Amino acid sequence: MALDTSRREALVVVGLCLAWYAASSASNVVGKLVLTDFPYPVTVTMVQLLSIVLLSAPAFALCGVRRQTDFPRRYYWRTLVPLAFAKFLTTICSQVSIWKVPISYAHTGELIYRLALR
């Protein structure tokens, strides 16, 4: 019975990783479209990260992912807060590069497809 539970948990984690990858790719495409008409990458980043925060808890609950354990305050401030800040900065940099680079995702997808056919 324990093997079935661990196998189920592994499948849920793999499924969540695939969903994250798909959502991340879609987010980049939508970000490119939004930034062409709304050139404010910091605002787009804030909305993007806030939506992740709001949608993650219900998604995890729906998939039966266990809740985290309580972290000591010191760990929270020394590890999690700097990681969150770094994620914020990297997302802003990503949005700026998506906004400024004049290549469309259709061209990128076509290039990847052609390279895969070789």
C-alpha positions as CSV (number, residue, x, y, z in Angstrom):
1,M,0.0,0.0,0.0
2,A,2.9,2.4,0.8
3,L,4.2,1.8,-2.7
4,D,0.9,2.9,-4.3
5,T,0.9,6.1,-2.2
6,S,4.4,7.0,-3.1
7,R,3.8,6.2,-6.7
8,R,0.7,8.4,-6.7
9,E,2.6,11.3,-5.0
10,A,5.4,11.0,-7.6
11,L,2.8,11.1,-10.4
12,V,1.2,14.2,-8.8
13,V,4.6,15.9,-8.6
14,V,5.4,15.1,-12.2
15,G,1.9,16.3,-13.3
16,L,2.4,19.5,-11.4
17,C,5.8,20.1,-12.9
18,L,4.4,19.6,-16.4
19,A,1.5,22.0,-15.6
20,W,4.0,24.5,-14.3
21,Y,6.1,24.2,-17.5
22,A,3.0,24.7,-19.7
23,A,1.8,27.6,-17.6
24,S,5.2,29.2,-17.7
25,S,5.4,28.9,-21.5
26,A,1.9,30.3,-21.9
27,S,2.8,33.1,-19.5
28,N,5.8,34.1,-21.6
29,V,3.7,34.2,-24.7
30,V,0.9,36.2,-23.0
31,G,3.6,38.5,-21.5
32,K,5.0,39.2,-24.9
33,L,1.5,40.1,-26.2
34,V,0.7,42.2,-23.2
35,L,4.0,44.1,-23.2
36,T,3.5,45.2,-26.8
37,D,0.5,47.3,-25.8
38,F,1.3,47.8,-22.1
39,P,5.0,48.5,-21.7
40,Y,5.3,48.2,-18.0
41,P,7.3,45.0,-17.2
42,V,7.3,45.6,-13.4
43,T,3.5,45.7,-13.3
44,V,3.2,42.6,-15.5
45,T,5.7,40.8,-13.2
46,M,3.7,41.8,-10.1
47,V,0.4,40.6,-11.6
48,Q,2.1,37.4,-12.8
49,L,3.6,36.5,-9.4
50,L,0.5,37.5,-7.4
51,S,-1.6,35.2,-9.6
52,I,0.8,32.4,-8.9
53,V,0.5,32.9,-5.2
54,L,-3.3,33.0,-5.3
55,L,-3.7,30.0,-7.6
56,S,-1.1,27.7,-6.1
57,A,-2.9,27.0,-2.8
58,P,-6.1,25.8,-4.5
59,A,-4.2,23.8,-7.1
60,F,-2.1,22.1,-4.4
61,A,-5.2,21.4,-2.3
62,L,-7.0,19.9,-5.3
63,C,-4.0,17.6,-6.1
64,G,-3.7,16.5,-2.5
65,V,-0.2,18.0,-2.0
66,R,0.7,18.0,1.7
67,R,1.0,21.4,3.5
68,Q,4.4,22.6,4.4
69,T,5.8,22.3,7.8
70,D,6.3,25.4,9.9
71,F,9.6,27.1,9.2
72,P,11.6,28.8,12.0
73,R,11.5,32.6,11.6
74,R,15.2,32.7,11.1
75,Y,15.0,30.3,8.2
76,Y,12.1,32.3,6.7
77,W,14.0,35.6,6.8
78,R,17.5,34.2,5.9
79,T,16.5,31.8,3.1
80,L,12.9,32.2,1.8
81,V,12.7,36.0,1.6
82,P,16.0,36.4,-0.4
83,L,14.9,33.6,-2.7
84,A,11.5,35.3,-3.2
85,F,13.3,38.6,-3.9
86,A,15.6,36.9,-6.4
87,K,12.6,35.3,-8.1
88,F,11.0,38.8,-8.4
89,L,14.2,40.3,-10.0
90,T,14.7,37.4,-12.4
91,T,11.0,37.6,-13.5
92,I,11.4,41.4,-14.1
93,C,14.5,40.7,-16.1
94,S,12.7,38.1,-18.1
95,Q,9.8,40.4,-18.8
96,V,12.1,43.2,-20.0
97,S,13.9,40.8,-22.3
98,I,10.7,39.4,-23.7
99,W,9.5,43.0,-24.2
100,K,12.6,44.3,-25.9
101,V,13.7,41.3,-28.0
102,P,12.0,41.7,-31.4
103,I,11.4,38.0,-32.1
104,S,8.0,36.3,-31.9
105,Y,7.3,33.1,-30.2
106,A,6.0,31.7,-33.5
107,H,9.5,32.1,-35.0
108,T,11.1,30.6,-31.9
109,G,8.8,27.6,-32.1
110,E,9.4,27.1,-35.8
111,L,13.2,27.2,-35.2
112,I,13.0,24.6,-32.5
113,Y,10.8,22.4,-34.7
114,R,13.3,22.7,-37.6
115,L,16.2,21.8,-35.3
116,A,14.3,18.8,-34.0
117,L,13.8,17.5,-37.5
118,R,17.5,17.4,-38.3
